[in-house]
């Protein structure tokens, strides 16, 4: 069973698994696949079987022209339903816009880390889609967050938030975790609801 990144509708993002643009040509897909398969092959690295299976499944779909065409229709439908955080963004050169992009990146990476503490990362292409901002416009923001050590680049190339990044969000942006999202302490049984 694979654990390909899915949204709440169950859509599997094969482009994200291979860290490819949806416009990637066949040669690029083949080249990236060969690199990733070598890197994550279970015989070379223990504990990478799930990632390896994700890569193989993504390649199976994207390397077959008919399967890819059918997948691209679903991909485009899913893409239009993804929430765009910066729909009403003003000028991309303003400090306010930069602040919102910094917060957007940190927020998305925070959510990814909460969902999967050991592997909670995202690729630049996924950030680009979710933020509604071209990857070229994110380069400065990613550089800054890396330099501040608020995010890091994982071995798989994805970006992930660090402890310092979470602390920054809690202290400077006033992030408050709702009590119902926290794990209840075992020592204190909750009173029955009436």
C-alpha positions as CSV (number, residue, x, y, z in Angstrom):
1,X,0.0,0.0,0.0
2,X,1.4,3.4,-0.9
3,X,1.1,6.6,1.0
4,X,1.2,9.1,-1.9
5,X,0.4,12.7,-0.7
6,X,-3.4,13.1,-0.9
7,X,-5.7,16.0,-0.2
8,X,-8.9,15.6,1.7
9,X,-10.7,14.4,-1.4
10,X,-8.3,11.5,-1.8
11,X,-6.5,12.9,-4.8
12,X,-2.9,11.6,-5.2
13,X,-0.4,14.2,-6.5
14,X,2.0,12.2,-8.6
15,X,3.8,15.3,-9.8
16,X,4.6,16.2,-6.2
17,X,6.0,12.8,-5.5
18,X,8.4,13.1,-8.4
19,X,8.9,16.8,-7.7
20,X,8.0,17.7,-11.3
21,X,6.1,20.4,-13.0
22,X,2.9,19.1,-14.7
23,X,4.5,20.3,-17.9
24,X,7.5,17.9,-17.6
25,X,8.4,16.0,-20.8
26,X,8.9,12.3,-20.9
27,X,12.7,12.5,-20.8
28,X,12.5,14.6,-17.6
29,X,10.1,12.2,-16.0
30,X,12.4,9.2,-16.9
31,X,15.5,11.0,-15.6
32,X,14.0,12.1,-12.3
33,X,12.4,8.6,-11.8
34,X,15.8,6.9,-12.2
35,X,17.4,9.3,-9.7
36,X,14.7,8.9,-7.1
37,X,14.4,5.1,-7.5
38,X,18.2,4.8,-6.8
39,X,17.9,7.1,-3.8
40,X,14.9,5.5,-2.2
41,X,15.4,1.8,-3.2
42,X,14.8,-0.3,0.0
43,X,17.9,-2.4,-0.7
44,X,20.0,0.8,-0.4
45,X,18.1,2.6,2.4
46,X,16.1,0.9,5.1
47,X,12.8,2.5,6.0
48,X,12.2,4.0,2.5
49,X,9.9,1.3,1.1
50,X,6.8,3.6,1.3
51,X,8.5,6.4,-0.5
52,X,9.9,4.0,-3.1
53,X,6.4,2.6,-3.7
54,X,5.0,6.2,-4.1
55,X,7.7,6.9,-6.7
56,X,7.0,3.7,-8.6
57,X,3.3,4.4,-8.7
58,X,3.7,8.0,-9.8
59,X,6.0,6.9,-12.5
60,X,3.7,4.2,-13.7
61,X,0.9,6.7,-14.2
62,X,3.0,9.6,-15.6
63,X,5.1,7.5,-18.0
64,X,2.1,6.0,-19.8
65,X,0.7,8.6,-22.2
66,X,-3.0,7.4,-21.9
67,X,-2.8,7.1,-18.1
68,X,-1.1,10.5,-17.8
69,X,-3.8,12.1,-20.0
70,X,-6.6,10.7,-17.8
71,X,-4.6,11.7,-14.7
72,X,-4.1,15.3,-16.0
73,X,-7.8,15.7,-16.3
74,X,-8.3,14.8,-12.6
75,X,-5.2,16.9,-11.7
76,X,-6.7,20.0,-13.3
77,X,-10.1,19.4,-11.6
78,X,-8.3,19.1,-8.3
79,X,-6.1,22.1,-9.0
80,X,-9.2,24.4,-9.4
81,X,-10.6,23.2,-6.1
82,X,-7.4,24.0,-4.1
83,X,-7.7,26.9,-1.8
84,X,-5.7,29.9,-2.9
85,X,-4.4,31.7,0.2
86,X,-3.4,34.9,-1.6
87,X,-6.4,35.4,-3.9
88,X,-6.7,39.1,-2.9
89,X,-3.0,39.7,-2.7
90,X,-1.9,43.2,-3.5
91,X,1.4,44.0,-5.2
92,X,3.9,41.2,-5.1
93,X,6.7,43.7,-4.2
94,X,5.2,45.1,-1.0
95,X,6.5,44.2,2.5
96,X,3.0,43.2,3.5
97,X,2.8,40.7,0.6
98,X,6.2,39.3,1.6
99,X,5.0,38.9,5.2
100,X,1.9,37.0,4.1
101,X,4.0,34.7,1.9
102,X,6.4,34.0,4.8
103,X,3.5,33.3,7.0
104,X,1.8,31.2,4.3
105,X,4.9,29.0,3.8
106,X,5.4,28.6,7.5
107,X,1.7,27.8,8.0
108,X,1.6,25.1,5.2
109,X,4.8,23.5,6.5
110,X,3.5,23.6,10.1
111,X,0.4,21.7,9.0
112,X,2.5,19.2,7.0
113,X,4.7,18.6,10.1
114,X,1.7,18.2,12.4
115,X,0.2,15.6,10.0
116,X,3.5,13.7,9.7
117,X,6.1,14.7,12.3
118,X,8.8,12.4,10.9
119,X,8.3,13.3,7.2
120,X,6.3,16.4,7.3
121,X,7.5,18.3,4.3
122,X,6.3,19.8,1.0
123,X,7.9,20.4,-2.3
124,X,8.2,23.8,-3.9
125,X,5.7,22.9,-6.6
126,X,3.1,22.0,-4.0
127,X,3.8,25.3,-2.2
128,X,3.5,27.1,-5.5
129,X,0.1,25.6,-6.1
130,X,-1.3,26.2,-2.6
131,X,0.0,29.7,-2.3
132,X,-1.0,30.7,-5.8
133,X,2.4,32.2,-6.3
134,X,4.9,31.1,-9.0
135,X,8.0,29.3,-7.8
136,X,10.3,32.0,-9.0
137,X,8.5,34.5,-6.7
138,X,9.0,32.1,-3.7
139,X,12.8,31.8,-4.1
140,X,13.6,34.9,-2.0
141,X,11.1,33.8,0.7
142,X,12.5,30.2,0.8
143,X,16.1,31.5,1.0
144,X,15.2,33.9,3.8
145,X,13.4,31.2,5.8
146,X,16.3,28.7,5.3
147,X,18.8,31.4,6.4
148,X,16.8,32.1,9.6
149,X,16.7,28.3,10.2
150,X,12.9,28.4,10.4
151,X,12.7,25.8,7.6
152,X,15.1,23.2,6.3
153,X,15.6,21.1,3.2
154,X,15.1,17.4,4.0
155,X,17.1,14.6,2.4
156,X,14.2,14.0,-0.1
157,X,14.4,17.7,-1.3
158,X,11.2,18.8,0.4
159,X,11.0,21.7,2.7
160,X,10.0,21.3,6.3
161,X,9.5,23.6,9.3
162,X,12.0,23.5,12.1
163,X,11.4,23.8,15.9
164,X,12.7,27.4,15.6
165,X,10.1,28.0,12.9
166,X,7.3,26.7,15.1
167,X,8.6,28.8,18.0
168,X,8.6,31.9,15.7
169,X,5.0,31.2,14.7
170,X,3.8,30.8,18.2
171,X,5.7,33.9,19.6
172,X,5.5,36.3,16.7
173,X,2.3,35.4,14.9
174,X,0.3,34.5,18.0
175,X,-0.4,31.0,16.8
176,X,-2.8,29.4,19.2
177,X,-3.5,25.7,19.1
178,X,-7.1,24.9,19.9
179,X,-7.6,22.8,22.9
180,X,-9.7,20.2,21.0
181,X,-6.7,19.7,18.6
182,X,-4.4,18.8,21.5
183,X,-3.9,15.2,22.8
184,X,-5.5,14.9,26.2
185,X,-3.3,14.0,29.1
186,X,-3.6,10.5,30.3
187,X,-3.4,11.3,34.0
188,X,-6.5,13.4,34.0
189,X,-9.7,11.6,32.9
190,X,-12.2,14.0,31.3
191,X,-15.5,14.3,33.1
192,X,-18.5,12.8,31.2
193,X,-20.4,15.2,28.9
194,X,-23.9,15.9,30.0
